[in-house]
């Protein structure tokens, strides 16, 4: 479930990035790289786990699937937090700068 969660997040993020590619004001490419990197990490983990468990890998317990889903959502949320902090630091539209100078 972690792999599926991060792959879906990476695909959605990539589609949004591709749609807005020439303008790149929101720096969505950073988010894409983080999600694709997490997807690659979970893919390698899945390969090693399949090598260890064999066919049992495809029949996980429901509690394990739920825990993996929560872990995948946590990774997606952490990626969003890192992206937001990066966005606030760079302030591409100058919104924070204007708000600070206004006071």
C-alpha positions as a Markdown table, in Angstrom:
| # | Residue | x | y | z |
|---|---|---|---|---|
| 1 | Unk | 0.0 | 0.0 | 0.0 |
| 2 | Unk | 2.9 | 2.4 | 0.6 |
| 3 | Unk | 4.1 | 1.8 | -3.0 |
| 4 | Unk | 0.6 | 2.4 | -4.4 |
| 5 | Unk | 0.0 | 5.5 | -2.3 |
| 6 | Unk | 3.3 | 7.2 | -3.3 |
| 7 | Unk | 2.9 | 6.2 | -7.0 |
| 8 | Unk | -0.5 | 7.7 | -7.2 |
| 9 | Unk | 0.7 | 10.9 | -5.5 |
| 10 | Unk | 3.7 | 11.0 | -7.9 |
| 11 | Unk | 1.4 | 10.5 | -11.0 |
| 12 | Unk | -1.0 | 13.2 | -9.9 |
| 13 | Unk | 1.8 | 15.6 | -9.1 |
| 14 | Unk | 3.5 | 14.9 | -12.4 |
| 15 | Unk | 0.3 | 15.5 | -14.3 |
| 16 | Unk | -0.2 | 18.8 | -12.5 |
| 17 | Unk | 3.5 | 19.7 | -13.2 |
| 18 | Unk | 3.2 | 18.8 | -16.9 |
| 19 | Unk | 0.0 | 20.9 | -17.3 |
| 20 | Unk | 1.7 | 23.9 | -15.8 |
| 21 | Unk | 5.3 | 23.2 | -17.1 |
| 22 | Unk | 6.2 | 26.4 | -18.8 |
| 23 | Unk | 5.3 | 28.6 | -15.8 |
| 24 | Unk | 6.7 | 26.5 | -12.8 |
| 25 | Unk | 5.9 | 29.3 | -10.3 |
| 26 | Unk | 4.8 | 26.9 | -7.6 |
| 27 | Unk | 7.9 | 24.6 | -8.0 |
| 28 | Unk | 5.9 | 21.5 | -8.3 |
| 29 | Unk | 8.9 | 19.7 | -9.8 |
| 30 | Unk | 10.4 | 19.5 | -6.3 |
| 31 | Unk | 7.3 | 17.6 | -5.1 |
| 32 | Unk | 7.4 | 15.3 | -8.1 |
| 33 | Unk | 11.0 | 14.4 | -7.5 |
| 34 | Unk | 10.2 | 13.6 | -3.8 |
| 35 | Unk | 7.3 | 11.4 | -4.6 |
| 36 | Unk | 9.1 | 9.6 | -7.4 |
| 37 | Unk | 12.0 | 9.0 | -5.1 |
| 38 | Unk | 9.7 | 7.7 | -2.4 |
| 39 | Unk | 8.0 | 5.4 | -5.0 |
| 40 | Unk | 11.4 | 4.1 | -6.1 |
| 41 | Unk | 12.3 | 3.4 | -2.4 |
| 42 | Unk | 9.1 | 1.5 | -1.8 |
| 43 | Unk | 9.6 | -0.4 | -5.1 |
| 44 | Unk | 13.0 | -1.6 | -3.9 |
| 45 | Unk | 11.5 | -2.5 | -0.5 |
| 46 | Unk | 8.7 | -4.5 | -2.2 |
| 47 | Unk | 11.2 | -6.4 | -4.4 |
| 48 | Unk | 13.2 | -7.4 | -1.3 |
| 49 | Unk | 10.1 | -8.3 | 0.6 |
| 50 | Unk | 8.8 | -10.4 | -2.3 |
| 51 | Unk | 12.2 | -12.2 | -2.4 |
| 52 | Unk | 11.9 | -12.9 | 1.3 |
| 53 | Unk | 8.2 | -13.9 | 1.5 |
| 54 | Unk | 7.5 | -15.3 | -2.0 |
| 55 | Unk | 3.8 | -15.7 | -2.9 |
| 56 | Unk | 2.8 | -14.7 | 0.6 |
| 57 | Unk | 3.7 | -11.2 | -0.3 |
| 58 | Unk | 0.4 | -10.9 | -2.3 |
| 59 | Unk | -1.8 | -11.9 | 0.6 |
| 60 | Unk | -1.1 | -9.4 | 3.4 |
| 61 | Unk | -3.2 | -9.2 | 6.6 |
| 62 | Unk | -5.8 | -6.4 | 6.6 |
| 63 | Unk | -4.1 | -4.8 | 9.6 |
| 64 | Unk | -0.8 | -4.8 | 7.7 |
| 65 | Unk | -2.4 | -3.2 | 4.7 |
| 66 | Unk | -4.0 | -0.5 | 6.9 |
| 67 | Unk | -0.6 | 0.2 | 8.6 |
| 68 | Unk | 1.1 | 0.4 | 5.2 |
| 69 | Unk | -1.6 | 2.8 | 3.9 |
| 70 | Unk | -1.1 | 5.1 | 6.9 |
| 71 | Unk | 2.6 | 5.0 | 6.4 |
| 72 | Unk | 2.1 | 5.9 | 2.7 |
| 73 | Unk | -0.1 | 8.8 | 3.7 |
| 74 | Unk | 2.5 | 10.0 | 6.2 |
| 75 | Unk | 5.1 | 10.0 | 3.5 |
| 76 | Unk | 2.8 | 12.0 | 1.2 |
| 77 | Unk | 2.0 | 14.4 | 4.0 |
| 78 | Unk | 5.7 | 14.9 | 4.8 |
| 79 | Unk | 6.5 | 15.5 | 1.2 |
| 80 | Unk | 3.8 | 18.2 | 1.1 |
| 81 | Unk | 5.2 | 19.8 | 4.3 |
| 82 | Unk | 8.7 | 19.9 | 2.9 |
| 83 | Unk | 7.4 | 21.4 | -0.4 |
| 84 | Unk | 5.3 | 24.0 | 1.5 |
| 85 | Unk | 8.3 | 25.0 | 3.6 |
| 86 | Unk | 10.4 | 25.3 | 0.4 |
| 87 | Unk | 7.7 | 27.3 | -1.2 |
| 88 | Unk | 7.4 | 29.7 | 1.7 |
| 89 | Unk | 11.2 | 30.2 | 1.9 |
| 90 | Unk | 11.6 | 31.0 | -1.8 |
| 91 | Unk | 8.3 | 32.9 | -2.0 |
| 92 | Unk | 8.0 | 32.9 | -5.8 |
| 93 | Unk | 5.0 | 35.2 | -6.0 |
| 94 | Unk | 6.2 | 37.6 | -3.3 |
| 95 | Unk | 3.1 | 37.2 | -1.2 |
| 96 | Unk | 5.0 | 36.9 | 2.1 |
| 97 | Unk | 7.3 | 39.8 | 1.3 |
| 98 | Unk | 4.3 | 42.0 | 0.6 |
| 99 | Unk | 2.6 | 40.9 | 3.8 |
| 100 | Unk | 5.7 | 41.6 | 5.9 |
| 101 | Unk | 6.3 | 45.0 | 4.4 |
| 102 | Unk | 2.7 | 46.0 | 4.7 |
| 103 | Unk | 2.8 | 45.9 | 8.5 |
